Amino acid sequence: MRTLVAIVLAVVLFASAHAFADPKGVQAQTEPAKSVALLPLDADAKLELFGQPVASEVARTLIQGGLDVVVVGPKMAVPGKARIVVDGTIKAGKGSAIELTLRVRDVRDGAVLDTIPVEASMTTMDHGAEELAAKAFPSVKSHLAALIEKDQQLVQPKHVDEPKRVEPAAQATLLAAIITSPAAAADTQLLRTAIETSLAPWAQRRHHSARVVDVHLLGMGPKAVVTERADFAVELEVLSLEIESGTIPMARARVHLKIVDPQAVVFDRVLVTDTIVGDKGLDRTKLAERAAREVLAIADPQLKRRIPTWY
């Protein structure tokens, strides 16, 4: 792995020189969309140390092949100049096997253009990363060229006899199920209500309309997203809201977040807020509303990393 660690340093320097964010955290677009955005690979807890080296090997191969690659950090937005997103997973397979998978996606609609699997082990991870990168390069190059050509055809000037009205694009739909245990404490129920109230304006700021659905619908997984013609879905299971009463009340919240796109469950973890400090005399309902905003703020970058239309 020493070889891959050296690659990490080189790619980090490259990313610093090629990626930048505007003051609002959304990367500015200064040229036509012709780049590849490489996201961090999601890995099982015991395999997290391989996430960055494998991604770096992929980035090195794409760059050596002449592609413009932007390495997107955990807190970075996908840059406007990106036309393709490459992300992936590292998971334990059968026995000692480790499954490496890359996805090549269209930035604009999130459509999966290709899925590239490779199998490795702890002792063959270097070779597995190289094989994954080698397979990824021709796929990324060909799909990127096809999308760029398609974009160029769309912007070619055409003769128009008279102006035509252009209808605004339909807003993307977010399916959301917000649940909690019937036996949950009253404060936890307050947090659930607060999240449900905050959901619509939160989604609207990211150019989505939120539709609350029954959790049993989301049990269908990606099929529900496709059937309901939604962009993606989230399941928010409110686990707890612990409030410390006092002149200055404080609270901590725990919410299990699941994100589902049309192909797979792409995020499934428990979000835990820091201690939320209320104002003097703030009542429990208002404190729950503040906790709800904090939970959605934590969820926001996770969606940015996985849902291209969430910007």
Sequence and secondary structure as in RCSB ss.txt:
>XXXX:A:sequence
MRTLVAIVLAVVLFASAHAFADPKGVQAQTEPAKSVALLPLDADAKLELFGQPVASEVARTLIQGGLDVVVVGPK
MAVPGKARIVVDGTIKAGKGSAIELTLRVRDVRDGAVLDTIPVEASMTTMDHGAEELAAKAFPSVKSHLAALIEK
DQQLVQPKHVDEPKRVEPAAQATLLAAIITSPAAAADTQLLRTAIETSLAPWAQRRHHSARVVDVHLLGMGPKAV
VTERADFAVELEVLSLEIESGTIPMARARVHLKIVDPQAVVFDRVLVTDTIVGDKGLDRTKLAERAAREVLAIAD
PQLKRRIPTWY
>XXXX:A:secstr
 HHHHHHHHHHHHHHHHH    TTSS    S S EEEE   EE GGGGGGHHHHHHHHHHHHHHTT  EEE  TT
    TTEEEEEEEEEEE STT EEEEEEEEETTT  EEEEEEEEE GGGHHHHHHHHHHHHHHHHHHHHHHHHHH
HHHHHS    SS         EEEEEEEE  TT  HHHHHHHHHHHHHHHHHHHHTTEEEEE  HHHHTTTHHHH
HHTT SEEEEEEEEEEEEE SSS EEEEEEEEEEE SS EEEEEEEE   EE  TT  HHHHHHHHHHHHHHHHH
HHHHHH TT  
